């Protein structure tokens, strides 16, 4: 498959260096690095400049479906501008890629630029230590595969179909999460107002074993031995991917002190303020597992508080505010100690009601598991198809172009 440089097919423009004093409440939206997410441009923390200043950066004014690329931080990440975000201009360290030839299909180009293949190449060709930087010159010189136009449309149509199914599965998972949040509030009410009048006491009143900090091991001890739960193994939910946990050498005494069992609660005790205090519940396990030093473990009196109930109340602003109030803040991180966690106040509905909720969660989690498995399969399929497509290894004879399906 022949290739051509992006600069021969597209207009590539760097963003404009606006000053913080240029920002105002209305006018042209300023698209910054933080707005460029994987595959989309989002409207988080919007900034605006007046039209008179936007006119000075006329070449950075955006059009519907322009492709934007992050040149700093998450380099190589691309998104496409949506009409509802216009009028908009491009800030510095974000690049604009706009097709200026009839040889290139816009949907095909977006699929290619949004692929892991392109993003990985961009990362590998970046420089910087604390923060990666990608040169716009590299973007201009980058060679993209250029099959015939009809094949481009077929590739874009095929990958777009799979992408749509992936988005649908993600939406289903999000809807199920929202359903459980709604069920929790319906059954137990808002823990801040506590309109149902549940008992409120510090968490230590419902602990079978108080918090215990985890095991520290040097990097040289990792690679074989016993599975260990690390901080990337959970995020306010069940500990995930038990089969993929790293291994570490531990003594029998260390295992006795730092082991985890089914329904144990793990709390992240050191992290950035955003992730501080995140909670993980151990699922059903039958093997030896320990936990690392940046978290603590405690065990509940399950005739008073069920782990699944604690998991859901822990996600509420009621708990988050208590963690933030107890946090000891330092540069780039914060911490909580065992006493902090023991003192966090929770509400305690009747155990019979908690069990009813747990039964609902179990059914929904079973459905989520099927959706997650389907999502994983679709993402793997998308990866294989995109790699083959951009290498010219797909048989496109039976793939319709989008226009043929209307």
C-alpha positions in Angstrom: 0.0 0.0 0.0 1.4 3.4 -1.0 2.0 6.1 1.6 2.0 9.9 1.5 3.0 12.5 4.1 0.3 14.2 6.0 1.6 17.6 4.9 0.9 16.6 1.2 -2.7 15.8 2.0 -3.6 18.2 4.9 -3.2 21.6 6.2 -1.4 21.4 9.5 -1.5 24.4 11.9 -0.2 25.0 15.4 -2.4 26.7 18.0 -2.1 30.3 19.1 -0.5 31.3 22.4 -3.3 33.2 24.1 -2.6 35.1 27.3 -4.5 34.4 30.5 -5.6 38.0 30.4 -7.3 37.4 27.1 -9.9 35.2 28.6 -13.4 36.4 29.1 -16.9 35.0 29.9 -18.2 34.8 26.3 -17.0 34.8 22.7 -14.8 32.2 20.9 -14.2 29.0 22.8 -10.5 28.2 23.4 -9.7 24.5 22.7 -6.8 23.5 24.9 -4.9 20.2 25.5 -7.2 19.2 28.3 -10.2 19.3 25.9 -8.6 16.8 23.5 -9.5 13.3 24.7 -9.3 9.9 23.0 -11.4 10.3 19.9 -13.4 13.4 21.0 -13.1 17.0 22.0 -14.8 17.6 25.3 -16.2 20.8 26.8 -14.6 20.6 30.3 -13.7 23.8 32.1 -14.5 26.1 29.1 -12.5 29.2 28.4 -13.4 32.0 26.0 -11.8 35.0 24.3 -13.5 38.0 22.6 -13.9 38.0 18.8 -11.5 40.8 18.4 -8.7 38.7 19.9 -9.8 35.6 18.0 -9.4 37.6 14.7 -5.7 38.0 15.5 -5.4 34.2 15.4 -7.5 33.8 12.3 -5.6 30.6 11.1 -6.4 28.9 14.4 -10.2 29.3 14.0 -11.8 25.9 13.8 -14.4 24.4 11.5 -16.8 21.5 12.0 -15.0 18.0 11.9 -11.5 19.5 12.1 -9.1 16.9 13.6 -7.1 18.2 16.6 -4.0 16.5 18.0 -2.3 16.9 21.3 1.3 17.9 21.0 2.1 17.9 24.8 1.2 15.5 27.5 -1.0 12.8 26.0 0.8 13.2 22.7 -0.7 11.8 19.5 -4.2 11.8 21.0 -6.7 13.1 18.5 -10.3 14.4 18.7 -12.7 15.8 16.2 -14.4 19.2 16.8 -18.2 19.1 17.1 -20.4 21.9 15.7 -21.8 22.7 19.1 -18.4 23.8 20.3 -18.1 26.4 17.6 -17.1 29.2 17.2 -13.7 28.1 18.6 -10.0 28.8 18.3 -7.0 26.6 18.9 -4.7 27.1 21.8 -0.9 26.5 21.8 0.4 22.9 21.8 -2.7 21.6 20.1 -2.3 21.0 16.4 -5.0 21.3 13.7 -5.2 18.7 10.8 -7.5 19.7 8.0 -7.8 17.8 4.7 -7.1 19.9 1.6 -7.3 17.2 -1.1 -10.0 15.0 -2.7 -7.7 11.9 -2.5 -8.3 11.5 1.3 -11.6 10.5 3.0 -12.1 12.4 6.3 -13.5 9.5 8.1 -10.7 7.2 7.0 -8.1 9.8 8.2 -9.8 10.1 11.6 -9.9 6.3 12.0 -6.2 6.1 11.2 -5.1 9.0 13.4 -7.3 7.7 16.3 -5.7 4.2 16.1 -3.3 2.9 18.7 -0.7 2.4 16.0 -0.5 6.2 15.2 -0.7 7.2 18.9 2.2 4.8 19.8 4.3 6.1 17.0 3.7 9.6 18.2 4.7 8.7 21.7 7.9 6.9 20.5 8.9 10.0 18.5 8.3 12.5 21.3 10.9 14.0 23.7 10.8 15.1 27.3 11.0 13.5 30.7 8.4 15.0 33.0 6.1 15.8 30.1 6.2 14.5 26.5 6.3 16.9 23.6 5.6 16.1 20.0 7.0 18.3 17.2 4.4 19.4 14.6 7.2 18.8 12.0 7.0 15.1 12.8 3.2 15.2 12.2 3.8 16.9 8.9 6.4 14.3 7.7 4.4 11.3 9.0 3.6 8.9 6.2 0.0 7.6 6.3 -1.2 4.5 4.2 -3.3 5.7 1.3 -5.4 3.0 -0.4 -7.8 4.0 -3.2 -10.6 6.4 -2.1 -13.3 3.7 -2.3 -11.2 1.4 -0.1 -10.7 4.3 2.4 -14.5 4.6 2.6 -14.9 0.9 3.1 -12.3 0.8 5.9 -13.8 3.8 7.6 -17.3 2.3 7.4 -16.2 -1.1 8.8 -14.2 0.4 11.7 -17.0 2.9 12.4 -19.5 0.1 12.8 -17.3 -1.7 15.3 -16.6 1.6 17.0 -20.3 2.2 17.3 -20.9 -1.2 19.0 -18.0 -0.4 21.4 -19.7 2.9 22.3 -23.0 1.1 22.8 -21.5 -1.4 25.2 -19.8 1.4 27.2 -23.2 3.2 27.3 -24.9 0.0 28.6 -22.2 -0.3 31.4 -22.6 3.3 32.4 -26.4 2.9 32.5 -26.1 -0.1 34.8 -23.8 1.9 37.1 -26.3 4.8 37.2 -29.1 2.3 37.9 -27.3 1.0 41.0 -26.7 4.5 42.2 -30.4 5.2 41.9 -31.4 2.0 43.7 -28.9 2.8 46.5 -30.5 6.3 47.0 -34.0 4.9 46.8 -33.4 2.2 49.4 -31.1 4.1 51.8 -31.6 7.8 51.1 -29.1 10.6 51.1 -26.5 9.8 53.9 -26.0 13.6 54.4 -29.6 14.3 55.2 -30.2 10.8 56.6 -34.0 11.4 56.1 -34.6 7.7 57.0 -33.1 8.2 60.4 -30.5 5.4 60.2 -27.9 4.9 63.0 -24.8 7.0 62.4 -21.5 6.0 64.0 -17.8 6.0 63.2 -16.7 3.2 61.0 -14.6 1.6 63.8 -17.8 0.5 65.5 -18.4 -1.9 62.7 -14.9 -3.2 62.2 -14.0 -6.8 63.1 -10.3 -5.9 62.6 -8.9 -2.4 62.6 -6.9 -1.0 59.7 -3.4 -2.3 59.1 -0.9 -0.8 56.6 0.4 -3.0 53.9 3.7 -4.7 53.0 6.7 -2.8 51.6 9.0 -4.8 49.3 11.9 -3.6 47.2 11.5 -3.9 43.4 14.1 -6.7 43.4 11.7 -9.0 45.3 9.0 -8.7 42.5 8.7 -11.3 39.8 7.8 -14.5 41.5 6.1 -15.8 44.6 2.7 -14.6 46.0 0.2 -12.3 44.3 0.1 -8.8 45.6 -2.7 -6.2 45.3 -1.3 -2.9 44.1 -2.8 0.5 43.8 -3.8 0.1 40.2 -5.9 -3.0 41.0 -9.1 -1.2 42.1 -10.9 2.1 41.9 -13.8 2.4 44.4 -15.1 -1.1 43.6 -14.1 -4.7 43.6 -10.4 -5.6 43.2 -10.1 -6.4 39.5 -8.1 -8.9 37.3 -6.9 -11.2 40.1 -5.2 -13.4 37.5 -3.0 -10.5 36.4 -1.7 -9.4 39.8 2.1 -9.1 40.1 4.0 -11.6 42.2 6.3 -10.9 45.1 8.5 -13.0 47.4 7.1 -13.1 51.0 7.9 -15.0 54.1 5.3 -17.0 56.0 5.4 -14.3 58.7 4.8 -11.5 56.2 1.9 -13.5 54.6 0.3 -13.9 58.1 0.5 -10.2 58.7 -0.4 -8.9 55.2 -2.8 -11.4 53.7 -6.2 -10.6 52.2 -9.3 -12.7 52.2 -12.7 -12.6 50.5 -14.6 -9.4 51.5 -11.6 -7.6 53.0 -11.6 -3.9 52.6 -8.6 -2.1 51.1 -8.2 1.7 51.4 -5.6 3.8 49.4 -3.8 5.8 52.1 -1.3 7.8 50.0 -2.1 9.3 46.6 -3.1 12.5 44.8 -6.1 14.1 46.6 -8.4 13.0 43.7 -7.7 9.3 44.4 -7.0 9.4 48.1 -9.1 7.0 50.1 -10.4 5.0 47.1 -11.8 1.7 48.3 -11.4 -1.9 47.1 -13.4 -4.9 48.1 -11.7 -8.3 47.7 -13.9 -10.7 45.6 -14.2 -14.4 46.2 -10.6 -15.8 46.3 -9.1 -19.1 47.2 -5.4 -18.3 46.8 -2.6 -16.6 48.7 -2.6 -12.8 48.1 -1.0 -9.9 50.0 -1.4 -6.1 49.7 1.2 -3.4 49.3 2.3 -0.6 51.6 0.4 2.4 50.1 -2.9 1.0 51.3 -4.5 -0.3 54.5 -6.7 -3.3 55.1 -9.5 -3.8 57.6 -12.3 -6.3 58.1 -16.0 -5.6 58.8 -18.4 -7.2 61.2 -20.6 -8.4 58.4 -23.7 -8.9 60.6 -23.7 -5.0 60.9 -22.3 -3.7 57.6 -21.9 -5.6 54.3 -18.9 -4.8 52.2 -21.0 -4.1 49.1 -23.0 -1.5 51.1 -19.8 0.1 52.3 -18.5 0.2 48.7 -21.5 2.2 47.5 -21.7 4.6 50.4 -18.0 5.2 50.0 -18.7 6.6 46.6 -21.0 9.3 47.9 -20.0 13.0 48.5 -20.8 12.2 52.2 -17.7 10.1 52.5 -15.5 12.0 50.0 -15.9 15.2 52.0 -14.9 13.4 55.2 -11.7 12.0 53.5 -10.8 15.4 52.2 -11.3 17.0 55.6 -8.9 14.4 57.1 -6.3 14.5 54.4 -2.7 15.5 55.2 -1.6 17.4 52.1 1.9 17.6 50.7 3.4 18.4 47.3 1.6 16.4 44.6 0.1 14.0 47.1 -2.0 13.6 50.3 -2.4 10.9 52.9 -4.8 9.5 55.5 -3.9 7.4 58.5 -5.6 4.5 60.3 -7.2 6.8 62.9 -8.7 8.9 60.1 -10.3 5.9 58.5 -11.6 4.5 61.8 -13.3 7.9 62.6 -15.2 8.2 59.3 -18.9 8.3 60.1 -21.3 6.1 58.1 -25.0 5.4 58.4 -26.1 1.8 59.2 -29.4 0.7 57.7 -30.9 -2.7 58.8 -28.8 -5.7 57.7 -31.9 -7.2 56.0 -32.2 -4.1 53.8 -28.5 -4.3 53.0 -28.9 -7.9 52.0 -31.7 -7.0 49.6 -29.5 -4.4 48.0 -26.6 -6.9 47.8 -28.8 -9.3 45.9 -29.7 -6.6 43.4 -26.1 -5.7 43.0 -25.2 -9.3 42.4 -27.7 -9.6 39.5 -26.6 -6.3 37.9 -22.9 -7.2 38.3 -23.6 -10.4 36.5 -25.1 -8.5 33.6 -22.2 -6.0 33.7 -19.8 -8.9 33.5 -21.4 -10.1 30.2 -21.3 -6.6 28.8 -17.7 -6.1 29.8 -16.7 -9.4 28.2 -18.5 -8.3 25.0 -16.8 -4.9 25.2 -13.3 -6.5 25.6 -14.0 -8.8 22.6 -15.1 -5.8 20.4 -12.1 -3.7 21.4 -9.8 -6.6 20.5 -11.6 -7.0 17.2 -11.3 -3.3 16.5 -7.5 -3.5 17.2 -7.0 -6.5 14.9 -9.1 -5.0 12.1 -7.5 -1.6 12.2 -4.0 -3.0 12.1 -4.8 -5.2 9.1 -6.7 -2.4 7.4 -3.8 0.1 7.6 -1.4 -2.6 6.4 -3.5 -3.4 3.4 -4.2 -6.9 4.6 -8.0 -6.8 4.7 -10.2 -8.2 2.0 -12.5 -5.3 1.4 -14.4 -6.8 -1.5 -17.5 -7.5 0.7 -17.3 -4.4 2.8 -19.9 -1.8 1.6 -19.2 1.9 1.5 -21.3 4.0 3.8 -23.3 5.4 0.9 -24.3 2.0 -0.3 -26.0 1.2 3.0 -28.4 4.2 3.0 
